[in-house]
Amino acid sequence: MSLERHFQQSDWTIGGLADAMHVSHETVRLWVRGHRPVTPTRALEFSRLTGIPPHSVRPDIYPPSPDLIAPAG
């Protein structure tokens, strides 16, 4: 599922998250729409606040937890 889809299912607004993270609304909008990656220093904060798993926020640096991966076969 895309970060944008996860975000749409959360209780957050772009403005609310931007204010909570002390960044601009445009920054959060770019993150959520996938136009700019969430910075590594902000990824865990983004995840903690929204409840979106870190691997959905930055899959390149936070792989899925092994217990979330379905067994093969």
C-alpha positions as CSV (number, residue, x, y, z in Angstrom):
1,M,0.0,0.0,0.0
2,S,1.3,3.5,-0.9
3,L,2.2,6.0,1.8
4,E,-0.5,8.2,0.4
5,R,-3.1,5.5,0.9
6,H,-1.9,4.8,4.4
7,F,-2.1,8.5,5.2
8,Q,-5.6,8.8,3.8
9,Q,-6.7,6.0,6.2
10,S,-5.1,7.7,9.2
11,D,-6.8,10.4,11.3
12,W,-4.2,13.0,10.4
13,T,-4.5,16.0,8.1
14,I,-1.5,17.4,6.2
15,G,-1.6,20.5,8.3
16,G,-2.0,18.7,11.6
17,L,1.0,16.4,10.9
18,A,3.1,19.4,9.6
19,D,2.4,21.3,12.8
20,A,3.1,18.3,15.0
21,M,6.4,17.7,13.2
22,H,7.3,21.4,13.0
23,V,7.7,21.3,9.2
24,S,5.8,23.1,6.4
25,H,2.6,21.8,5.1
26,E,4.2,21.6,1.6
27,T,6.9,19.3,3.0
28,V,4.3,16.8,4.4
29,R,2.3,17.1,1.2
30,L,5.4,16.1,-0.9
31,W,6.2,13.2,1.5
32,V,2.7,11.8,1.4
33,R,2.3,12.1,-2.4
34,G,5.7,10.4,-2.9
35,H,7.3,13.4,-4.6
36,R,10.0,13.6,-1.9
37,P,11.1,10.9,0.5
38,V,10.6,11.4,4.2
39,T,14.1,12.1,5.5
40,P,15.7,9.3,7.5
41,T,15.7,11.6,10.6
42,R,12.0,12.2,10.2
43,A,10.8,8.8,9.1
44,L,10.5,7.3,12.6
45,E,8.8,10.4,14.0
46,F,6.4,10.3,11.0
47,S,5.7,6.6,11.8
48,R,5.3,7.1,15.5
49,L,2.8,9.9,15.1
50,T,0.7,8.4,12.4
51,G,0.9,4.7,13.3
52,I,2.1,4.0,9.7
53,P,4.8,1.3,9.8
54,P,8.3,2.5,9.2
55,H,8.7,0.2,6.2
56,S,5.7,1.9,4.6
57,V,7.3,5.3,5.2
58,R,10.8,4.5,4.0
59,P,11.0,0.9,2.6
60,D,14.5,1.5,1.4
61,I,15.9,1.9,4.9
62,Y,13.3,0.0,7.1
63,P,12.5,-3.4,5.7
64,P,9.3,-5.1,6.7
65,S,9.4,-6.9,10.1
66,P,9.9,-10.7,9.6
67,D,6.6,-11.4,11.4
68,L,4.8,-9.3,8.7
69,I,6.2,-11.4,5.8
70,A,4.0,-14.4,4.8
71,P,5.8,-17.7,4.8
72,A,6.6,-19.1,1.3
73,G,4.8,-22.1,0.0
